[in-house]
């Protein structure tokens, strides 16, 4: 068959359908199309045609399209032809919206990987130990941490300041151990939380834990943004005192007012540019925050002590809880500190994967987390306790409420001081929202729809959800806030239990990275139709142990034992989920495990995950696609390492 002639105004190629025909716009008759014709990748008129005529390409294409549309409207074949044209346009815009991905991927793989999901290349591994130190120092100085510690001393069962601080040390030390456990996975293999979950929940089964985490991050983004809006209110009140009495146009049933919602929106809107930057570059934001915010917190600490006429009256205040009530109040304080880290425990691989070496993300996090958060909590506890001395009555557990009281009848210098401290708290909320919520939600949404979403787009979706929710209802009282934190950790503790048990006790540190991006049934992480029944069984068991207590926490009457058990919700969920998973894997073994500790993440450079039918290395009873060139050592001295790569499918 001769090659097709160049399209003109009398003969225009239309998209091909399953009948493998094309349409002549002059005669509107179907005839077989050339086999090598690919209309989806060609314009309506060829490049030589418009160059020869001297016409503009876009203008000529538009003219041809209008002519074609008018002709088709009067044609008996118009339905089929117009449908083809519309399908071509839809595909064109869909391709425009698609994000960057590796060429040669199948449709299934396009649902599993993109640039933000693949292992981090060496050139993007820019986080050193001091970057993690700065990250956690910056993250510790936020209002959420302040409120958790200070809320322990408020209410009818409030404890003393030193008992509250002891709870903080214990809780954040335990949380630091959990953080390092999950962070090591990301720092070793340079993969994010959504990819990590594929090993234990299955290639497709991982989507539910990822969705669960993304939904929680969106809710938490709204909470942190609302708190940031309160900082904006203080900043504006410091400049214009009349802002406090801004007329309200919102109904009382809304739960808020015009002033507070306006401040919330301003903080939300000003946070949007920070979502734009890639993860490996936002470490500079945390470096700035690590210097500015602690200095402002220390100034607030000194100011409160001066107004209370020294620290003596503060530290001599006793707690209200005694006996069993005291013990359970301290347990609740410890669990609230751990619950504050529930989201970061599961998603720490999202940041740790950018570490230069695994140890950069280990010691720096293990020590900085308890120390940094204990110092912040101490400031919050003392400042909150000082409010009872300064103003009388119960301690004010929200530092922004206390700053607002400082503004009443304040001098110009005091107004400036409130403005600086409020601005520092706003920066703290911005950094926390980016680190714990927008990046986490963006990474998770990338895994949910990798063909069209990346971290940046997912972050903006997270921000939109945070704007649409009603976060002020969660912060109405300290009891509501603590209840939400506890409920939040019920689900994430089970996920953490399955992931940590799978990596450390079942697989002993061994992952086959390429198979984590494979949708082939032969993949060791494909399980049954992409779902791991072991992982889901353990996950559900971890939730069930806490479900009765959760019902009691929201106001229903339940047995007293369930209430006590629920106060240990994170430990219960984690222990039950991890124990169940280990037993199931013991009696029903999984593939791709090692009989000794074997972390091979150092061999991950920039692996290709596209299928290649000519590649394959037999490992036990399965075949893993491995490039033969990547199994070879770089020189003669690397022969032994090359054999190790061949044996375990490293590439």
N, C-alpha and C positions, 0 to 999 in steps of 0.2 A: 504493500500500500504506500502511495507517495506521501511525503510529509505534509501535514496540514498547512494551508496557506495562512499568512498573517491576518489577524482579524481586522476588519474594516467596518465602516458604518453599515454596510450591507450584509456583513457576515461576522457575527459576534459569538464567541464561545461562551456557553453557559456551563455551570457546574455539572459534573457527571453524577448520576445516581446509580442504583444497583443494576439497572438495565444496560449500563455501559453504552449509552447513546449520547449524542449531542444535538443541539437545536440550531437550525439555520434561521436567523431572524428575518431573512427576506422571504423564504418560502415556508418557514415554520414547520418543517418536516424533520422527523427523526431519522438518523442514519448512524451506522456504527462509528464510534470515535476511535482515533488512534490510541494504541495501547500505551504509548509513552506520554500521553497528554496528562498534565496535572494542573487543572484550572485553579485549584485552591491557592497555589503559590504564584499565580500569574495575574496581572491586572487585566481589566476588560479589553485593553488594547495593548498590543506589544510595543516594546521600546523602539524598534526601528520604524514602526508606522508613524508614531507621533514625531519622531526626530526628522523623518523625511518631510513631513508636512509643515514643520516649524511651529506646531501648536504646543501649548502648555499641556503637560501630562494630566494633571488633575482636572483641568477644564475639559479636555477632550474626553477623558473617562466619564465625567459627569454628563456630557452631552450624549455620549453613546448610551449611558445607563437610562437617561430620560427617554431617548428614542426607543430603546428596548422595552421600557415599561409601557409606553403608549401603545406600541405594537402588540404587546402581550395581552393588554386589556381587551383588545378586539379579536383575540385569537381563540379558537376552540381548545387549544392546548395550554391556555393561560394558567390554569390551576397548577399543573405539574411544573411548568417553567418558573412561575413565580415562587413556588415552594423551594425549588432549587436555588433561586437567587437569594431568598431569605435565609436558607440554611448556610449559604456561603457567607452572608453578612454576619450571622450569629457566630460562625466559626472564626471569622476574622477578628471580631471584637473579643471573643473568648481567648484567642491567642494573644491579643494585646494585653489582657488582664493577667495572663499567666506569669508566674515568677520564674526566676532563673533556675534551671535544673540541668543535670548532666545529660548530654545527648545519648541516644540509643536506649532509653528506658522504655519499658513496656507500660501499658496503661495502668497495670497494677502497681508497678514501681513508682509511677507518678503520684500515686496515692500514699507513698511511703517515704519519699525523700525530696528534698530540694537543698538549696545552698545553706539554709539555716539549720537543717536537720542533719546534714552529713557530719562526720568527724571533723573537728577543727584542724585546719592545716597548721604546720609549724609557724608560718609567718603571722598567724592570728593569735598565737599563744603568747600573750603579752602581759599576763598577770603574774607578778612575782609575789614573794611572801609579804612584802611591805604594802603591796596593793590590797591584799586581803586584810591586813591589819587596819589600814585606813578605811576599808569598806565596812568592817564591823564596828569600828569606833564611830564612824559616821552613822551607821544604822542604829547603834545603841541609843544615841541621843535623839529620841523621838517621843512624842507625847504619849503614844500607846504604851511604851515601856514605863513611862512615868506614872500613868494612870493605873497600870496593873499593880505596881508596888504600893502606891499610895492608897489604893482602894482597899488594901488589906487592913488598914488601920481605921477605916470608916465603917459605919453601920453598927448594929447592936452587938455583933460578934467580932468587933475589931480587936486586933492584937497590937502589942506595943511595937515601937519603931525597930528595936533590935531583933525581935522575933520575925518581923516582916523582912528585914534585911537578910536574916538567916535563910528564910524560905527562898529568897531571890538567889543567893549563892548556890544553894542545893539545886534549885530548878534549872538555872542556866548552865550549871556545870554538866548536868545530865543532858540538857539540850545540845551543848557543845559536842558531846560524845556522839550523839545521833547525827549531828551535822557532819562531823568528820567521817562517819561511816558511809553516808550516801555521797558526800563530796569526793571521797577517794575514787569512787567509780567513774565520775565525770573527769577527774584529774588524770586518771590512768588511761582511759580509753578515749577521752575528749569527746564524749557524747552527752546529749542533753537528757533530761528526765523522760520525755516521751519515748526516746529510743531505749533507755534503760528498762522501762516497763515492758517492752516487747519480749524481753528474755523470760520474764516470769508470768506474764498475762497472755502472751501470744501476739502475733503480728497485728491481727485485727482486734483481739481482745483488749489490747492496751488502750483502745480509744475511749473506753468508759472511764478508767482512772484518770486519763488525761482530761477528758471533759469535766469530770468531777473537780479536778484541780483548777481548771480554767474558770469554771463557774464560781468557785470560791474566791479566786483571785479577783474576778470582776466585782464581786460583792465587797471584798476587802478594799479594793481601789476606791469605791464610793465612800466607805467609812473613813479612810485616810484623807480623802479629798474634803469630806465634811469637816474633819478636824482642822485641816489646812485652811478652810474657809473661816473658821473661828479665829485663826491667826490673822487673817486679812481684816476681819472685823476690828480686832484690837489695833492693828496698824492704822486703819482709817479713823478710828476713834481717837487715836493719839494725835492725829492731825486736825480732824474736825470733830469736836465733842458732840456736835448735833447729830452725828451719824448714829449715835446710840438710840435716838428717838425718831428714826426714819419711819414715816407713816407705813402702816401695814395694809396691804391690799389682798392678802391671802386669807382664806377661811380658817377658822380655828381647827377644823377637822383635818387640815393638812399636816398638823403637828409641827409646823415651823412658821416663820414670818418672812416678810419681804426682805428685811435687812440681812438676816442670816442666809437666806437662799441666794441673794445677790452676791454676798461674800463667797459662798460656796462656788457659784458659777465663775466668779473672777479667778479663784484659785484653780479651778478645773481648766479654764481656758488658758491661763498662763502656763499650765503644766504641759500643754500639748507639744510645744517645740522640743522638750526634753525627750519625748518618745522617739523622735526622728533619728537620733544617733545610734550607731551600732553598738552592741554590747561591749566589744573589746575596747571601745574608745570612751565609754562613760565612766571609766575608773577615775578620770580627772575630776568629775563632779564630786565623787566621794572624797577625793583628796582635799578639795576646797571645803567641803562640809565637815571633814574631820578636824579642821583647824577653827573654823568660825563658830560652829554650833556648840562644842564643848565650852568655849570661852564665854559664850552668852549664858549657858547653863550655870557655869560657875558664878557669874555675876548675879544671876537670879538667886542662887544659893546664899551668897554673902548678903545681898539686900534683905532677904527674908530673915536671916539671923539677926541683922542689925535692928530691924523693926520689931523683932521679938525680944530685944534687949539681951542678946546672948543665947548660946545654945543650951545653957543650963535648964531654963524652964521647958525647953522642948524635950530633952532626953529624959526628964523626970516624969513625963506623962506615962501612966500605966495603960495596959490594955483592958478591954471590957470582957474578954472571953476567959473562962477558967475551966479546969477539968477537961472532960471529954470535948466540950465545945472548943477549947483552945487547941487540942490536938487535931481535930478535924478542920479547924480554921487554918492551921499551918499546912495541913495536907492540901487543902484547897488552894492556898497561896502557891505551893510548889507546883501543883498541876496547872495553875493559871500561867505560871512562868514558862512551863514546857509547852502549853497550848499556844502561847504567843509565838513559838517557833514551829508550830505544826506545819505551816505552809513552807517554811524555809528548809525544814528537814527533808521533805520529799523533792524540792526543786533546787537544792544546792548544786547538783550537777550542771544546771544551766549556767552557773558562773564558774564553778571549779573546772569545767572543761577548757577554759581559757588559761589555765595555769601552765607555766613553763615546764614544771616538774611536779609529780604528785606530792612531794614533801612541801612544796610551796603552799599547798592548800590544806596541809595537815596541822603542823605545829602552830602556824599563825592563827588558825581558826580555833584550835583546841584551847589556847590560853586567852586569846583576845575576847572571845564571846563571854565567858563568865566574868572576867575582869571588867570589860567595858560596860556590860549591862548591870553589873553590881554597882559600879560607880554611879551610873545614871540613876539607878533605883535608889541609891542612898540619898542623892540630891533630892529626888522626888519625895522620898519618905520624910526627910527633914523639913523640906519646904511645906509639905502638906501638914505636918505636925505643927509647924510654926503658925499656921493659919488659925489653929485653935487658941493659941496664945494671943495672937494679934487681934482677932475679931471675936473670939469667944465661940462657944457652941462646938459642933462636930467639925472635924478636920475637912477641909475642902480638897477633894481627891483629884479634881481637874485643875492643872496649873494655869490654864487659860482663864478659868473663873477667878482664880486668885489674882492674876495679873489685871483682870477687869476691875477688881475691887481696889487694886493699887491705883487705878486711874481716877477713882473718885476723889475730887478735891486735890488732884496732883498738881505740882508745880511744872514749869516748862521743862526743867531738867528731868523730872520723873517721867513726864510724857515721852521725852526722847529715849529714856532708858527702856520704857515699855515697848516703844516702837522697835528698838534694836533687838530686844529679846523675842518679840513676836515675829520679827522678820527671820531670826535664826530658827525659830520653831517652824516657820513656813518652809524654809529651806530643808529642814529636817524631814518634814512630811513629804516634800517633793522627792528627796532621795530615797526615802523608804518606799514610796509609791512606785518609783521606777524599779528599784531593786527587787522588792518582794511581790509586786503585783503586775505592772505592765509588761515587764520582760518575761515573767513567768507565764502570764496569760498569753502573751504573744507567741512564746515558744510552744505552748500547748496547742493553740489554735493552728499553728503551722503544721502540727502533726495531724490535726483533724481535717484539714483541707490543704495539703502541701502544694497542690497544683496552682492555687490562686492566692494563698496566704503566706506571708513571711512574718518575722517577728515584728517588724514595723507596723504592718497592716493589722496584725492581731492586737498590738498594743493600742491602736486607735479604736478598735472595736471594744476592747476592755474599757477604755475611757468613756465611750458612748454608753455602755451598760451602767457604769458607775454613776453617770449623770442621771440616768433614767430611774434608778432605784431610790429608796427613801432611807438613807443611812442614819439620819438623825434619830430614828426610832430605836436603833440599837444602842445609842449612847444616852438615852434619856435618864437612866440610872446605872449605878455601878453593878447592880444585880443583873440587869439586862445584858450589859457588856460581858460579864463573866459567863453568863449562860450561853451566849453566842460563841464565845471562845471554846467552851467545853464541847458544844455540839459540833463545832468546826473540826476539833481534833478527833472525834469519834471515827470519822470516815478516813481521814488522812493517816491515822495511826495504823489502820489495817493495811493500807497501801505500803507504808514504810516497812511494816513487819514482813510482808511478802518479798519486797525488793531486797532488803538486807539479808534475810535468810537465804534467798536464792543465790545471791552473789558470794556470801562469805561461807555458808555451810553446805550448800548443794553443789555449786559450780566451783567453789574454791578459787574465785578470782578469775576464772577463765571464760572469756567471751569470744565467739567467732563473729567479728564485727560485720563482715559482709552479709552474713545470713540474717542479721538484724534488719536488713533492707531488702530481703528477699521474700516474695510472695509465693514461691514454689512450694508445693506440698512436701518436697523432700527436705526443706529447711528444718533444722532442729527446733526452731522457734515458731513453726507453723502449727504444731500440735494438731488439734482436730478442727479443721475448717478455719484455722487462724486463731482459735480460742484455746486457752489453757484451763481445763476444768479444775486442775489442782489449784491454780492461782485464785480462781473465782470462789472455789469452795472455802479456801482459807480466808479470803477477803470477807465473805459473808459471815463466817463464824466470828471474825473479829468485830463485826458490827453488832451481831446478835447479842454478844455478851453485855453490850452497853445499851441496847435499845429500850429495855424496860426502865432503866434509870433515867434515860433521856426523856421519856414520857413523863416521869415524875418531875424532872427539872422544869418542864413547861407548864406545870400546875396540876397535873393529874395525880390521883392518889395511887401509890404503888407500894409494894412491901418495903420495909425499912432497909432490909439487906440489899435490895437493888439500888437504893439511894446511896448507901455507903460504897457499893461497888462502882457506881457511876463516878464517884469522886476520884477514883483512880482510873478514869476512862482511858487515858492514853496508854498507860501500862497494860491495862486489861486487853485493849484492842491489839496492841503490838504483840504481846506475849501469845495470845490465843491465835492470832493470824500467822505469826512466824512458826509457832509450834505445830499447828495444823499443816502448814505447807511442808515443813520438814518431814513429818510422818508420811504424808502422801507421796512425796518424792522418794522416800526410803522404800516404801512398798510398791510404788509404781514409778520406777526410775525414768528420768528424762535424759535426752541426748545432750551432747556437747558439754560434758562435764570432765573434770580432771580428778585423779585420785590423790593429787598432792596440790599444794598451793602453787598456782601458775597464773601470774598476771603478765600478759603479753602486749599490753597497750603501747609499749615503746616502739613496737614494730609498725604501728599505724601511722602512716605518713599522709598520703592523699589518695585513699583507695577508690577505685572505680567500682560502682555497684551495678553497672549494666551487665546483662546476661551475655555470655559468650559460649556458644555451643561447643567450641573447640577446647575449652578450658575445663579442667577437672582433676581433682586429686582425691583418691579414696582415703577416707578416714573411718575406720571401723566398717559399719554397714551402710554408710551414706557417702554421697559425693558432694563436696563443697567446691564451688567454682573459684579457682585460684589461678592467677596469672603465672605461668612458668617462669617468666623473667623475674618476677618479684620473689620467687622462692629461692633464687640463687644468691649466694653471698656476693658482696661487692668485689672481693678479691679472693685469692687462695686461702687467706687466713679466716675467711668467713664461711668455709664449707660446712663446719659444724652448725653454725647458725642457720645456714641454708637448709640443712637437713631438719633442723628443729621447725623451721617454717613449713617445710613440706609435710612433716608429721602432723602438725596441728592446724594446718590451713591458714597460716598467717600470711598477710600480703601487704 
